[in-house]
């Protein structure tokens, strides 16, 4: 019986989509990432896309720069939608505690 590997990142399918939209091979994306971050081979790109590679903040920043998209666009549509809802929330005014409500008349 085979062991199912858990996905180590959620952005792999989006990376594939963005790469295909631009007509880039994994080698081209790896080269662009190397210009941004350094140590990224075609194998690392393949592992990111398949979910076998954990993503670091450096990877996210390099992918964002390589694809020239906002960081949120690297994440699945469900995350993008949640981000949009969060951004549209009305500002919440903090409730004042009883201590903050007291006004002292200092002379």
SERO-757191 format. One record per residue: residue number from 0; x, y, z of N, C-alpha, C, CB in turn. Coordinates in Angstrom, 1 decimal. Each point is the difference from the previous one (the first is absolute). Glycine has a CB too. Layout:
N
<pos NUM&n_east X&n_north Y&n_up Z&ca_east X&ca_north Y&ca_up Z&c_east X&c_north Y&c_up Z&cb_east X&cb_north Y&cb_up Z>
...
This chain:
107
<pos 0&n_east 0.8&n_north -1.2&n_up 0.0&ca_east -0.8&ca_north 1.2&ca_up 0.0&c_east 0.9&c_north 1.2&c_up 0.0&cb_east -1.9&cb_north -1.2&cb_up 1.2>
<pos 1&n_east 1.6&n_north 2.2&n_up -2.1&ca_east 0.9&ca_north 1.2&ca_up -0.1&c_east -0.4&c_north 1.0&c_up 1.0&cb_east 0.2&cb_north -0.4&cb_up -2.4>
<pos 2&n_east 0.8&n_north 1.2&n_up 2.7&ca_east -0.1&ca_north 1.1&ca_up 0.9&c_east -0.4&c_north 1.3&c_up -0.7&cb_east 1.7&cb_north -1.1&cb_up 1.6>
<pos 3&n_east -2.7&n_north 1.8&n_up -1.2&ca_east -0.4&ca_north 1.3&ca_up -0.7&c_east 0.8&c_north 1.1&c_up 0.7&cb_east -2.3&cb_north -0.9&cb_up -0.6>
<pos 4&n_east 3.1&n_north 1.6&n_up -0.2&ca_east 0.7&ca_north 1.2&ca_up 0.5&c_east -0.9&c_north 1.2&c_up 0.1&cb_east 2.1&cb_north -0.9&cb_up -1.0>
<pos 5&n_east -2.0&n_north 1.6&n_up 2.2&ca_east -0.8&ca_north 1.2&ca_up 0.1&c_east 0.6&c_north 1.1&c_up -0.9&cb_east -0.8&cb_north -0.6&cb_up 2.3>
<pos 6&n_east 0.0&n_north 1.5&n_up -2.7&ca_east 0.5&ca_north 1.2&ca_up -0.7&c_east 0.8&c_north 0.9&c_up 0.9&cb_east -1.9&cb_north -0.1&cb_up -1.7>
<pos 7&n_east 3.0&n_north 0.5&n_up 1.4&ca_east 0.9&ca_north 0.9&ca_up 0.8&c_east -0.2&c_north 1.5&c_up -0.3&cb_east 1.6&cb_north -1.9&cb_up 0.2>
<pos 8&n_east -2.4&n_north 2.2&n_up -1.2&ca_east -0.4&ca_north 1.4&ca_up -0.3&c_east -1.3&c_north 0.0&c_up -0.7&cb_east 2.5&cb_north 0.7&cb_up -0.1>
<pos 9&n_east -3.1&n_north 0.5&n_up 0.1&ca_east -1.3&ca_north 0.1&ca_up -0.6&c_east 0.1&c_north 0.9&c_up -1.3&cb_east -1.1&cb_north -0.2&cb_up 2.2>
<pos 10&n_east 2.3&n_north 0.6&n_up -2.6&ca_east 0.1&ca_north 0.9&ca_up -1.1&c_east 0.4&c_north -0.7&c_up -1.3&cb_east 0.5&cb_north 1.8&cb_up 1.6>
<pos 11&n_east -0.1&n_north -3.1&n_up -1.5&ca_east 0.5&ca_north -0.7&ca_up -1.2&c_east -0.9&c_north 0.1&c_up -1.2&cb_east 1.0&cb_north -1.5&cb_up 1.6>
<pos 12&n_east -2.3&n_north 1.2&n_up -1.5&ca_east -0.9&ca_north 0.1&ca_up -1.2&c_east 0.0&c_north 1.4&c_up -0.6&cb_east -1.4&cb_north -1.9&cb_up 1.0>
<pos 13&n_east 1.4&n_north 2.9&n_up -0.1&ca_east 0.0&ca_north 1.4&ca_up -0.5&c_east 1.3&c_north 0.3&c_up -0.7&cb_east -1.5&cb_north 0.7&cb_up 1.9>
<pos 14&n_east 2.6&n_north -1.2&n_up -1.4&ca_east 1.3&ca_north 0.2&ca_up -0.7&c_east 0.0&c_north -0.6&c_up -1.4&cb_east 1.2&cb_north 0.0&cb_up 2.2>
<pos 15&n_east -1.8&n_north -1.2&n_up -2.3&ca_east -0.1&ca_north -0.6&ca_up -1.3&c_east -0.9&c_north 0.9&c_up -0.9&cb_east 0.2&cb_north -2.3&cb_up 1.0>
<pos 16&n_east -1.3&n_north 2.8&n_up -0.5&ca_east -0.9&ca_north 0.8&ca_up -0.8&c_east 0.7&c_north 1.3&c_up -0.5&cb_east -2.0&cb_north -0.9&cb_up 1.3>
<pos 17&n_east 2.6&n_north 1.6&n_up -0.4&ca_east 0.7&ca_north 1.2&ca_up -0.3&c_east 1.2&c_north -0.3&c_up -1.0&cb_east -0.6&cb_north 1.0&cb_up 2.2>
<pos 18&n_east 1.2&n_north -2.1&n_up -2.1&ca_east 1.1&ca_north -0.3&ca_up -0.9&c_east -0.5&c_north -0.3&c_up -1.4&cb_east 1.3&cb_north -0.9&cb_up 2.0>
<pos 19&n_east -2.4&n_north 0.1&n_up -2.0&ca_east -0.6&ca_north -0.3&ca_up -1.3&c_east -0.5&c_north 1.2&c_up -0.7&cb_east -0.6&cb_north -2.2&cb_up 0.9>
<pos 20&n_east -0.1&n_north 3.2&n_up -0.2&ca_east -0.5&ca_north 1.2&ca_up -0.5&c_east 1.1&c_north 0.8&c_up -0.7&cb_east -1.8&cb_north 0.0&cb_up 1.8>
<pos 21&n_east 3.0&n_north -0.1&n_up -1.3&ca_east 1.1&ca_north 0.7&ca_up -0.6&c_east 0.8&c_north -0.8&c_up -1.1&cb_east 0.2&cb_north 1.3&cb_up 2.2>
<pos 22&n_east -0.6&n_north -2.5&n_up -2.3&ca_east 0.7&ca_north -0.9&ca_up -1.0&c_east 1.5&c_north -0.4&c_up 0.4&cb_east -1.4&cb_north 1.1&cb_up -1.7>
<pos 23&n_east 1.6&n_north -1.1&n_up 3.0&ca_east 1.3&ca_north -0.3&ca_up 0.5&c_east 0.2&c_north -1.4&c_up 0.3&cb_east 0.1&cb_north 2.3&cb_up 1.0>
<pos 24&n_east 1.1&n_north -2.9&n_up -1.2&ca_east 0.3&ca_north -1.3&ca_up 0.4&c_east 0.4&c_north 0.1&c_up 1.5&cb_east 0.7&cb_north -0.8&cb_up -2.3>
<pos 25&n_east -0.5&n_north -0.4&n_up 2.9&ca_east 0.5&ca_north 0.0&ca_up 1.4&c_east 1.4&c_north 0.5&c_up 0.0&cb_east -1.5&cb_north -2.0&cb_up 0.6>
<pos 26&n_east 2.3&n_north 1.8&n_up -1.6&ca_east 1.3&ca_north 0.5&ca_up -0.1&c_east 0.1&c_north 1.5&c_up 0.0&cb_east 0.7&cb_north -2.1&cb_up -1.2>
<pos 27&n_east -1.7&n_north 2.7&n_up 0.4&ca_east 0.0&ca_north 1.4&ca_up -0.1&c_east -0.4&c_north 0.6&c_up 1.4&cb_east -0.6&cb_north -0.1&cb_up -2.5>
<pos 28&n_east -0.4&n_north -0.4&n_up 3.1&ca_east -0.4&ca_north 0.4&ca_up 1.3&c_east 1.1&c_north -0.1&c_up 1.0&cb_east -2.4&cb_north -0.6&cb_up -0.5>
<pos 29&n_east 3.1&n_north -0.5&n_up 0.5&ca_east 1.2&ca_north -0.2&ca_up 0.9&c_east 1.0&c_north 1.1&c_up -0.2&cb_east -0.4&cb_north -2.5&cb_up 0.0>
<pos 30&n_east 0.7&n_north 2.8&n_up -1.3&ca_east 1.0&ca_north 1.0&ca_up -0.3&c_east -0.5&c_north 1.4&c_up 0.5&cb_east 0.7&cb_north -1.3&cb_up -2.0>
<pos 31&n_east -2.0&n_north 1.6&n_up 1.9&ca_east -0.5&ca_north 1.3&ca_up 0.5&c_east 0.1&c_north 0.0&c_up 1.5&cb_east -1.5&cb_north 0.2&cb_up -2.0>
<pos 32&n_east 1.2&n_north -1.3&n_up 2.7&ca_east 0.1&ca_north -0.1&ca_up 1.4&c_east 1.4&c_north 0.2&c_up 0.5&cb_east -2.0&cb_north -1.5&cb_up 0.0>
<pos 33&n_east 2.9&n_north 0.9&n_up -0.8&ca_east 1.5&ca_north 0.1&ca_up 0.4&c_east 0.4&c_north 1.4&c_up 0.0&cb_east 0.4&cb_north -2.3&cb_up -0.9>
<pos 34&n_east -1.0&n_north 3.1&n_up 0.0&ca_east 0.4&ca_north 1.5&ca_up -0.1&c_east -0.6&c_north 0.7&c_up 1.2&cb_east 0.0&cb_north -0.1&cb_up -2.5>
<pos 35&n_east -1.0&n_north -0.4&n_up 3.1&ca_east -0.7&ca_north 0.6&ca_up 1.2&c_east 0.6&c_north -0.5&c_up 1.3&cb_east -2.1&cb_north 0.3&cb_up -1.4>
<pos 36&n_east 2.3&n_north -1.6&n_up 1.5&ca_east 0.3&ca_north -0.6&ca_up 1.3&c_east 1.3&c_north -0.8&c_up 0.1&cb_east -2.5&cb_north -0.1&cb_up 0.3>
<pos 37&n_east 2.9&n_north -0.5&n_up -1.4&ca_east 1.2&ca_north -0.8&ca_up 0.1&c_east -0.2&c_north -1.4&c_up -0.3&cb_east 0.8&cb_north 1.6&cb_up 1.6>
<pos 38&n_east -0.9&n_north -2.5&n_up -0.6&ca_east 0.1&ca_north -1.4&ca_up -0.1&c_east -1.3&c_north -0.7&c_up -0.4&cb_east 1.8&cb_north 0.1&cb_up 1.7>
<pos 39&n_east -2.3&n_north 0.0&n_up -2.9&ca_east -1.2&ca_north -0.6&ca_up -0.4&c_east 0.3&c_north -0.7&c_up -1.4&cb_east -1.5&cb_north 1.7&cb_up 1.2>
<pos 40&n_east 1.4&n_north -3.0&n_up -1.2&ca_east 0.2&ca_north -0.8&ca_up -1.2&c_east -1.4&c_north -0.4&c_up -0.6&cb_east 2.2&cb_north -0.9&cb_up 0.9>
<pos 41&n_east -2.1&n_north 0.3&n_up -2.1&ca_east -1.2&ca_north -0.5&ca_up -0.6&c_east -0.7&c_north -1.0&c_up 0.8&cb_east 1.0&cb_north 0.5&cb_up -2.2>
<pos 42&n_east -0.2&n_north -1.3&n_up 2.9&ca_east -0.5&ca_north -1.1&ca_up 0.9&c_east -0.8&c_north 0.7&c_up 1.2&cb_east 1.9&cb_north -1.6&cb_up -0.6>
<pos 43&n_east -1.4&n_north 2.7&n_up 1.1&ca_east -0.7&ca_north 0.7&ca_up 1.1&c_east -1.3&c_north 0.5&c_up -0.5&cb_east 2.1&cb_north 0.6&cb_up 1.1>
<pos 44&n_east -2.1&n_north 0.0&n_up -2.3&ca_east -1.3&ca_north 0.5&ca_up -0.6&c_east -1.0&c_north -1.2&c_up -0.2&cb_east 1.3&cb_north 1.9&cb_up -1.2>
<pos 45&n_east -0.8&n_north -3.0&n_up 0.7&ca_east -0.9&ca_north -1.2&ca_up -0.2&c_east -0.6&c_north -0.4&c_up 1.4&cb_east 1.4&cb_north -0.7&cb_up -2.0>
<pos 46&n_east -0.5&n_north 0.7&n_up 3.0&ca_east -0.5&ca_north -0.4&ca_up 1.3&c_east -1.0&c_north 1.0&c_up 0.7&cb_east 2.2&cb_north -1.2&cb_up 0.3>
<pos 47&n_east -2.0&n_north 2.5&n_up -0.6&ca_east -0.9&ca_north 1.0&ca_up 0.4&c_east -1.4&c_north -0.2&c_up -0.6&cb_east 1.9&cb_north 1.7&cb_up 0.3>
<pos 48&n_east -1.8&n_north -1.9&n_up -1.6&ca_east -1.3&ca_north -0.2&ca_up -0.8&c_east -0.7&c_north -1.2&c_up 0.4&cb_east 1.1&cb_north 1.2&cb_up -1.9>
<pos 49&n_east -0.4&n_north -2.3&n_up 2.3&ca_east -0.7&ca_north -1.3&ca_up 0.3&c_east -0.3&c_north 0.0&c_up 1.5&cb_east 1.2&cb_north -1.1&cb_up -1.8>
<pos 50&n_east -0.8&n_north 2.1&n_up 2.6&ca_east -0.3&ca_north 0.1&ca_up 1.4&c_east 0.9&c_north -0.8&c_up 0.9&cb_east -2.3&cb_north 0.2&cb_up -0.7>
<pos 51&n_east 3.4&n_north -0.7&n_up 0.1&ca_east 1.0&ca_north -0.7&ca_up 0.7&c_east 1.1&c_north 0.9&c_up 0.7&cb_east -0.4&cb_north -1.9&cb_up -1.6>
<pos 52&n_east 0.3&n_north 3.2&n_up 1.4&ca_east 1.0&ca_north 0.9&ca_up 0.5&c_east -0.7&c_north 1.0&c_up 0.9&cb_east 1.5&cb_north -0.3&cb_up -2.1>
<pos 53&n_east -1.0&n_north 0.5&n_up 3.3&ca_east -0.5&ca_north 1.0&ca_up 0.9&c_east 0.5&c_north 1.4&c_up -0.6&cb_east 0.0&cb_north -1.6&cb_up 2.0>
<pos 54&n_east -0.9&n_north 2.6&n_up -1.8&ca_east 0.3&ca_north 1.3&ca_up -0.5&c_east 0.5&c_north 0.9&c_up 1.1&cb_east -1.8&cb_north -0.3&cb_up -1.8>
<pos 55&n_east 2.8&n_north 1.0&n_up 1.6&ca_east 0.5&ca_north 1.0&ca_up 1.0&c_east -0.4&c_north 1.4&c_up -0.5&cb_east 2.0&cb_north -1.5&cb_up 0.6>
<pos 56&n_east -1.9&n_north 2.4&n_up 0.4&ca_east -0.3&ca_north 1.4&ca_up -0.4&c_east 0.9&c_north 0.5&c_up -1.1&cb_east -0.8&cb_north 0.4&cb_up 2.3>
<pos 57&n_east 2.0&n_north -0.9&n_up -2.4&ca_east 0.9&ca_north 0.4&ca_up -1.1&c_east -0.6&c_north -0.5&c_up -1.4&cb_east 2.0&cb_north 0.0&cb_up 1.6>
<pos 58&n_east -2.5&n_north -1.3&n_up -1.6&ca_east -0.6&ca_north -0.5&ca_up -1.2&c_east -1.2&c_north 0.9&c_up -0.4&cb_east 0.7&cb_north -2.4&cb_up 0.7>
<pos 59&n_east -1.6&n_north 2.7&n_up 0.3&ca_east -1.2&ca_north 0.8&ca_up -0.4&c_east 0.4&c_north 1.3&c_up -0.6&cb_east -1.2&cb_north -1.1&cb_up 1.9>
<pos 60&n_east 2.2&n_north 1.8&n_up -1.2&ca_east 0.4&ca_north 1.3&ca_up -0.5&c_east 0.6&c_north -0.1&c_up -1.4&cb_east 0.5&cb_north 0.7&cb_up 2.3>
<pos 61&n_east 0.4&n_north -1.8&n_up -2.6&ca_east 0.6&ca_north -0.2&ca_up -1.3&c_east -1.1&c_north -0.3&c_up -1.0&cb_east 2.1&cb_north -0.8&cb_up 1.1>
<pos 62&n_east -3.1&n_north 0.0&n_up -0.8&ca_east -1.1&ca_north -0.3&ca_up -0.9&c_east -0.8&c_north 1.2&c_up -0.3&cb_east -0.1&cb_north -2.3&cb_up 0.8>
<pos 63&n_east -0.1&n_north 3.1&n_up 0.2&ca_east -0.8&ca_north 1.2&ca_up -0.2&c_east 0.7&c_north 1.0&c_up -1.0&cb_east -0.9&cb_north -0.2&cb_up 2.3>
<pos 64&n_east 2.2&n_north 0.3&n_up -2.1&ca_east 0.8&ca_north 0.8&ca_up -0.9&c_east 0.1&c_north -0.5&c_up -1.4&cb_east 1.3&cb_north 0.8&cb_up 2.0>
<pos 65&n_east -1.1&n_north -2.1&n_up -2.1&ca_east 0.2&ca_north -0.7&ca_up -1.3&c_east -1.3&c_north 0.1&c_up -0.8&cb_east 1.7&cb_north -1.6&cb_up 1.0>
<pos 66&n_east -2.9&n_north 1.4&n_up -0.4&ca_east -1.2&ca_north 0.1&ca_up -0.7&c_east -0.6&c_north 1.4&c_up 0.0&cb_east -0.4&cb_north -2.4&cb_up 0.7>
<pos 67&n_east 1.0&n_north 3.3&n_up 0.0&ca_east -0.5&ca_north 1.4&ca_up 0.1&c_east -1.5&c_north 0.0&c_up 0.3&cb_east 1.8&cb_north 0.7&cb_up -1.7>
<pos 68&n_east -2.1&n_north -1.3&n_up 2.8&ca_east -1.4&ca_north 0.0&ca_up 0.5&c_east 0.0&c_north 0.3&c_up 1.5&cb_east -0.7&cb_north -1.7&cb_up -1.7>
<pos 69&n_east -0.4&n_north 2.1&n_up 2.2&ca_east -0.1&ca_north 0.2&ca_up 1.5&c_east 0.1&c_north -1.4&c_up 0.7&cb_east -1.5&cb_north 2.1&cb_up -0.3>
<pos 70&n_east 2.1&n_north -2.1&n_up 1.5&ca_east 0.2&ca_north -1.2&ca_up 0.7&c_east -1.3&c_north -0.9&c_up 0.1&cb_east 1.9&cb_north 1.1&cb_up 1.3>
<pos 71&n_east -3.0&n_north -0.5&n_up -1.1&ca_east -1.2&ca_north -0.7&ca_up 0.2&c_east -0.4&c_north -0.8&c_up -1.3&cb_east -0.8&cb_north 1.7&cb_up 1.6>
<pos 72&n_east 1.3&n_north -1.3&n_up -2.7&ca_east -0.3&ca_north -0.7&ca_up -1.3&c_east 0.7&c_north -1.3&c_up -0.1&cb_east -0.3&cb_north 2.2&cb_up -1.1>
<pos 73&n_east 1.3&n_north -2.5&n_up 2.0&ca_east 0.7&ca_north -1.2&ca_up 0.0&c_east -0.8&c_north -1.1&c_up 0.8&cb_east 2.2&cb_north 1.2&cb_up -0.1>
<pos 74&n_east -3.2&n_north -0.8&n_up 0.7&ca_east -0.8&ca_north -1.0&ca_up 0.8&c_east -1.3&c_north -0.4&c_up -0.7&cb_east 0.9&cb_north 1.1&cb_up 2.1>
<pos 75&n_east -1.5&n_north -2.2&n_up -1.7&ca_east -1.2&ca_north -0.4&ca_up -0.7&c_east -1.2&c_north 1.0&c_up 0.1&cb_east 0.7&cb_north -2.3&cb_up 0.6>
<pos 76&n_east -1.6&n_north 2.2&n_up -1.5&ca_east -1.1&ca_north 0.9&ca_up -0.1&c_east -0.8&c_north 0.2&c_up 1.3&cb_east -0.2&cb_north -0.6&cb_up -2.4>
<pos 77&n_east 0.1&n_north -0.5&n_up 3.2&ca_east -0.8&ca_north 0.1&ca_up 1.3&c_east 0.8&c_north 0.9&c_up 0.9&cb_east -0.9&cb_north -2.3&cb_up -0.3>
<pos 78&n_east 2.2&n_north 2.3&n_up 0.3&ca_east 0.8&ca_north 0.9&ca_up 0.9&c_east -0.1&c_north 1.4&c_up -0.5&cb_east 1.6&cb_north -1.9&cb_up 0.6>
<pos 79&n_east -1.6&n_north 2.1&n_up -1.9&ca_east -0.1&ca_north 1.3&ca_up -0.6&c_east -1.4&c_north 0.6&c_up 0.3&cb_east 1.5&cb_north -0.6&cb_up -1.9>
<pos 80&n_east -2.5&n_north -0.2&n_up 1.9&ca_east -1.4&ca_north 0.5&ca_up 0.3&c_east -0.1&c_north 0.4&c_up 1.5&cb_east -0.9&cb_north -1.5&cb_up -1.8>
<pos 81&n_east 1.5&n_north 0.7&n_up 2.7&ca_east 0.0&ca_north 0.3&ca_up 1.4&c_east 0.8&c_north 1.3&c_up 0.2&cb_east -0.2&cb_north -2.4&cb_up 0.6>
<pos 82&n_east 1.3&n_north 2.6&n_up -1.3&ca_east 0.8&ca_north 1.2&ca_up 0.1&c_east -0.8&c_north 1.2&c_up -0.4&cb_east 2.1&cb_north -1.3&cb_up -0.4>
<pos 83&n_east -2.9&n_north 1.2&n_up -0.7&ca_east -0.8&ca_north 1.1&ca_up -0.5&c_east -1.1&c_north 0.3&c_up 1.1&cb_east 0.4&cb_north -0.7&cb_up -2.4>
<pos 84&n_east -1.0&n_north -0.3&n_up 2.9&ca_east -1.1&ca_north 0.2&ca_up 1.0&c_east 0.6&c_north 0.7&c_up 1.3&cb_east -1.2&cb_north -2.0&cb_up -0.8>
<pos 85&n_east 2.4&n_north 1.6&n_up 1.2&ca_east 0.7&ca_north 0.6&ca_up 1.1&c_east 0.3&c_north 1.5&c_up -0.3&cb_east 1.0&cb_north -2.3&cb_up 0.6>
<pos 86&n_east -0.5&n_north 2.5&n_up -1.8&ca_east 0.3&ca_north 1.4&ca_up -0.4&c_east -1.2&c_north 0.9&c_up 0.0&cb_east 1.9&cb_north -0.9&cb_up -1.3>
<pos 87&n_east -3.1&n_north 0.4&n_up 1.0&ca_east -1.2&ca_north 0.8&ca_up -0.1&c_east -0.7&c_north 0.2&c_up 1.4&cb_east -0.2&cb_north -0.8&cb_up -2.3>
<pos 88&n_east 0.7&n_north 0.2&n_up 3.3&ca_east -0.6&ca_north 0.1&ca_up 1.3&c_east 0.0&c_north 1.5&c_up 0.5&cb_east 0.6&cb_north -2.4&cb_up 0.6>
<pos 89&n_east -1.6&n_north 2.8&n_up 0.1&ca_east 0.0&ca_north 1.3&ca_up 0.6&c_east 0.9&c_north 0.0&c_up 1.2&cb_east -2.4&cb_north 0.4&cb_up -0.8>
<pos 90&n_east 3.1&n_north 0.7&n_up 1.0&ca_east 0.9&ca_north 0.1&ca_up 1.1&c_east -0.8&c_north -0.2&c_up 1.3&cb_east 1.5&cb_north 1.5&cb_up -1.3>
<pos 91&n_east -0.9&n_north -2.3&n_up 2.2&ca_east -0.6&ca_north -0.3&ca_up 1.3&c_east 0.6&c_north 1.0&c_up 1.0&cb_east -0.4&cb_north -2.4&cb_up -0.6>
<pos 92&n_east -0.5&n_north 3.1&n_up 1.2&ca_east 0.5&ca_north 1.0&ca_up 1.1&c_east 0.1&c_north -0.8&c_up 1.3&cb_east -1.0&cb_north 2.0&cb_up -1.2>
<pos 93&n_east 2.1&n_north -2.0&n_up 1.8&ca_east 0.1&ca_north -0.7&ca_up 1.3&c_east -0.9&c_north 0.5&c_up 1.0&cb_east 2.4&cb_north -0.5&cb_up -0.5>
<pos 94&n_east -3.0&n_north -0.4&n_up 1.3&ca_east -0.9&ca_north 0.5&ca_up 1.1&c_east 0.9&c_north 0.6&c_up 1.1&cb_east -1.8&cb_north -1.8&cb_up -0.6>
<pos 95&n_east 1.3&n_north 2.8&n_up 1.2&ca_east 0.8&ca_north 0.6&ca_up 1.1&c_east -0.3&c_north -0.8&c_up 1.3&cb_east -0.1&cb_north 2.3&cb_up -1.1>
<pos 96&n_east 1.1&n_north -2.5&n_up 1.8&ca_east -0.1&ca_north -0.7&ca_up 1.3&c_east -0.5&c_north 1.0&c_up 1.0&cb_east 1.9&cb_north -1.6&cb_up -0.6>
<pos 97&n_east -2.4&n_north 1.2&n_up 1.7&ca_east -0.4&ca_north 1.0&ca_up 1.1&c_east 1.1&c_north 0.9&c_up 0.4&cb_east -1.6&cb_north -1.7&cb_up 0.8>
<pos 98&n_east 2.8&n_north 1.3&n_up -0.8&ca_east 1.1&ca_north 0.8&ca_up 0.4&c_east 0.2&c_north 1.2&c_up -1.0&cb_east 1.1&cb_north -2.0&cb_up 1.2>
<pos 99&n_east -1.3&n_north 1.6&n_up -2.5&ca_east 0.2&ca_north 1.0&ca_up -1.1&c_east -1.1&c_north 1.0&c_up 0.0&cb_east 1.2&cb_north -1.7&cb_up -1.3>
<pos 100&n_east -2.4&n_north 1.4&n_up 1.8&ca_east -1.1&ca_north 0.8&ca_up 0.0&c_east 0.1&c_north 1.1&c_up 1.1&cb_east -1.4&cb_north -1.9&cb_up -0.9>
<pos 101&n_east 2.1&n_north 1.7&n_up 1.9&ca_east 0.1&ca_north 1.0&ca_up 1.1&c_east 0.7&c_north 1.2&c_up -0.5&cb_east 0.0&cb_north -1.8&cb_up 1.7>
<pos 102&n_east -0.6&n_north 2.9&n_up -1.4&ca_east 0.6&ca_north 1.3&ca_up -0.3&c_east 0.3&c_north 0.7&c_up 1.3&cb_east -1.2&cb_north 0.2&cb_up -2.3>
<pos 103&n_east 2.4&n_north 0.0&n_up 2.5&ca_east 0.4&ca_north 0.7&ca_up 1.2&c_east 0.2&c_north 1.5&c_up -0.2&cb_east 1.1&cb_north -2.1&cb_up 0.8>
<pos 104&n_east -1.6&n_north 2.8&n_up 0.0&ca_east 0.1&ca_north 1.4&ca_up -0.1&c_east 1.2&c_north 0.5&c_up 0.8&cb_east -2.5&cb_north 0.2&cb_up -0.3>
<pos 105&n_east 3.6&n_north -0.1&n_up -0.4&ca_east 1.2&ca_north 0.3&ca_up 0.7&c_east 0.2&c_north 1.5&c_up -0.1&cb_east 1.0&cb_north -2.2&cb_up -0.5>
<pos 106&n_east -0.6&n_north 2.8&n_up 1.6&ca_east 0.3&ca_north 1.5&ca_up 0.0&c_east 1.4&c_north 0.2&c_up 0.3&cb_east -2.3&cb_north 0.5&cb_up 0.7>
